[in-house]
């Protein structure tokens, strides 16, 4: 697996990843705002992808906000077939290496405990294993499901 900055040629693959999780995040693939966000992150160098030299489809993607001292994971998706294989961990490690120049904290908004995607996606457990702790509730997602902020301090 290779984790690298995303380019405009990766947009179809990122949209393919988005299509896999629209049931949890709400519509993205047909949303102009999501397309704008993809292109803005790519232009800013704040988008990463995980790719396999052996397969044409992306394994994962991440959009990051690097505004010290609060860094934000704006979007992190791992392909269904690659979940549990270290793709998400590799994307997060590369994002921290490239973008986080502590001290500060990294924040991410993920599913609330009662959201159907919380267990199915493994997102809450994923972030907790990376040292994030649950914090305050966040605004509901576009599909109406609950959300919660997770934080990790960076020395």
C-alpha positions as CSV (number, residue, x, y, z in Angstrom):
1,X,0.0,0.0,0.0
2,X,1.1,3.5,-0.8
3,X,-0.2,6.6,0.9
4,X,0.3,9.7,-1.2
5,X,-1.1,13.2,-1.9
6,X,-4.3,13.0,-3.9
7,X,-4.4,14.5,-7.4
8,X,-7.3,15.5,-9.6
9,X,-6.9,12.1,-11.3
10,X,-8.0,10.5,-8.0
11,X,-11.4,12.3,-7.9
12,X,-13.3,9.4,-9.5
13,X,-11.8,7.0,-7.0
14,X,-12.6,9.3,-4.1
15,X,-16.2,9.6,-5.4
16,X,-16.3,5.8,-5.5
17,X,-15.3,5.7,-1.9
18,X,-17.9,8.3,-1.0
19,X,-20.6,6.1,-2.8
20,X,-19.7,3.3,-0.4
21,X,-20.7,5.3,2.7
22,X,-23.5,7.5,1.6
23,X,-25.9,5.5,3.7
24,X,-24.1,6.8,6.8
25,X,-22.9,10.3,5.6
26,X,-25.7,11.3,3.4
27,X,-25.5,12.2,-0.3
28,X,-22.0,13.2,-1.5
29,X,-21.4,11.8,-5.0
30,X,-24.0,14.1,-6.7
31,X,-23.4,17.0,-4.3
32,X,-21.6,20.0,-5.9
33,X,-20.4,21.0,-2.4
34,X,-18.7,17.7,-1.9
35,X,-17.0,18.0,-5.3
36,X,-15.8,21.5,-4.3
37,X,-14.4,20.3,-1.0
38,X,-12.5,17.5,-2.8
39,X,-11.0,19.9,-5.3
40,X,-10.2,22.5,-2.6
41,X,-8.4,19.9,-0.4
42,X,-6.5,18.5,-3.5
43,X,-5.4,22.0,-4.6
44,X,-4.3,22.8,-1.0
45,X,-2.3,19.6,-0.8
46,X,-4.6,18.5,2.1
47,X,-6.0,15.3,0.6
48,X,-4.3,11.9,0.9
49,X,-5.2,8.6,-0.8
50,X,-4.2,5.0,0.0
51,X,-3.6,3.0,-3.2
52,X,-2.5,-0.5,-3.9
53,X,0.1,-1.2,-6.7
54,X,-1.9,-4.4,-7.4
55,X,-5.4,-2.9,-7.7
56,X,-6.8,0.1,-9.7
57,X,-9.3,1.2,-7.1
58,X,-8.3,3.4,-4.1
59,X,-8.2,1.7,-0.7
60,X,-9.0,4.9,1.2
61,X,-9.0,8.7,1.2
62,X,-8.6,11.5,3.8
63,X,-9.3,15.2,3.7
64,X,-7.5,17.2,6.4
65,X,-7.6,20.6,7.9
66,X,-4.2,21.8,9.1
67,X,-4.9,25.0,11.0
68,X,-2.7,24.9,14.1
69,X,-3.3,24.4,16.9
70,X,-6.5,22.6,16.1
71,X,-6.1,20.1,13.3
72,X,-9.2,18.4,11.8
73,X,-10.0,15.2,10.0
74,X,-12.6,16.5,7.6
75,X,-13.3,13.1,5.9
76,X,-11.8,9.7,6.2
77,X,-13.1,6.7,4.3
78,X,-11.7,3.2,3.8
79,X,-13.0,1.0,1.1
80,X,-15.3,-1.8,2.4
81,X,-12.9,-4.5,1.2
82,X,-9.9,-2.9,2.9
83,X,-11.4,-2.2,6.4
84,X,-9.4,-3.7,9.3
85,X,-6.2,-3.9,7.2
86,X,-4.4,-0.8,8.5
87,X,-5.4,1.6,5.7
88,X,-7.1,4.1,8.0
89,X,-4.2,3.9,10.4
90,X,-1.7,4.5,7.6
91,X,-3.7,7.5,6.3
92,X,-3.9,9.0,9.8
93,X,-0.2,8.5,10.4
94,X,0.7,10.1,7.1
95,X,-1.6,13.1,7.8
96,X,0.0,13.6,11.2
97,X,3.5,13.3,9.7
98,X,2.7,15.8,6.9
99,X,0.4,18.3,8.5
100,X,0.5,18.3,12.3
101,X,3.2,20.4,13.9
102,X,2.2,20.4,17.5
103,X,1.5,21.2,20.1
104,X,-2.2,21.2,19.6
105,X,-5.0,18.7,19.1
106,X,-6.6,16.7,16.4
107,X,-10.3,16.6,16.2
108,X,-12.7,14.5,14.2
109,X,-16.5,14.4,14.1
110,X,-17.8,10.8,13.8
111,X,-20.9,8.9,14.5
112,X,-22.8,9.2,17.8
113,X,-23.0,6.1,19.9
114,X,-26.6,5.5,18.8
115,X,-26.0,5.9,15.0
116,X,-26.4,2.7,13.0
117,X,-23.1,3.4,11.3
118,X,-21.2,3.6,14.6
119,X,-20.8,-0.2,14.9
120,X,-21.1,-1.1,11.3
121,X,-18.3,1.2,10.2
122,X,-16.1,0.7,13.3
123,X,-15.3,4.4,13.3
124,X,-15.6,5.1,17.0
125,X,-13.4,2.1,17.9
126,X,-10.9,3.1,15.2
127,X,-10.5,6.5,16.6
128,X,-10.3,5.3,20.2
129,X,-7.6,2.8,19.3
130,X,-5.6,5.8,17.8
131,X,-5.9,7.6,21.2
132,X,-8.8,9.8,20.6
133,X,-11.4,10.3,23.3
134,X,-15.1,11.1,22.9
135,X,-16.0,14.7,23.6
136,X,-19.1,16.8,23.1
137,X,-22.0,15.9,20.8
138,X,-21.8,17.6,17.3
139,X,-24.5,18.7,15.0
140,X,-26.4,15.9,13.3
141,X,-25.1,14.6,10.0
142,X,-26.8,15.5,6.7
143,X,-28.8,12.2,6.9
144,X,-30.0,13.3,10.3
145,X,-27.9,10.8,12.4
146,X,-26.2,11.7,15.6
147,X,-22.5,12.8,15.6
148,X,-19.8,13.2,18.3
149,X,-16.5,15.0,18.4
150,X,-13.4,13.0,19.2
151,X,-10.1,14.6,20.2
152,X,-6.5,13.7,20.7
153,X,-3.8,15.9,22.2
154,X,-0.6,16.4,20.2
155,X,2.5,17.2,22.2
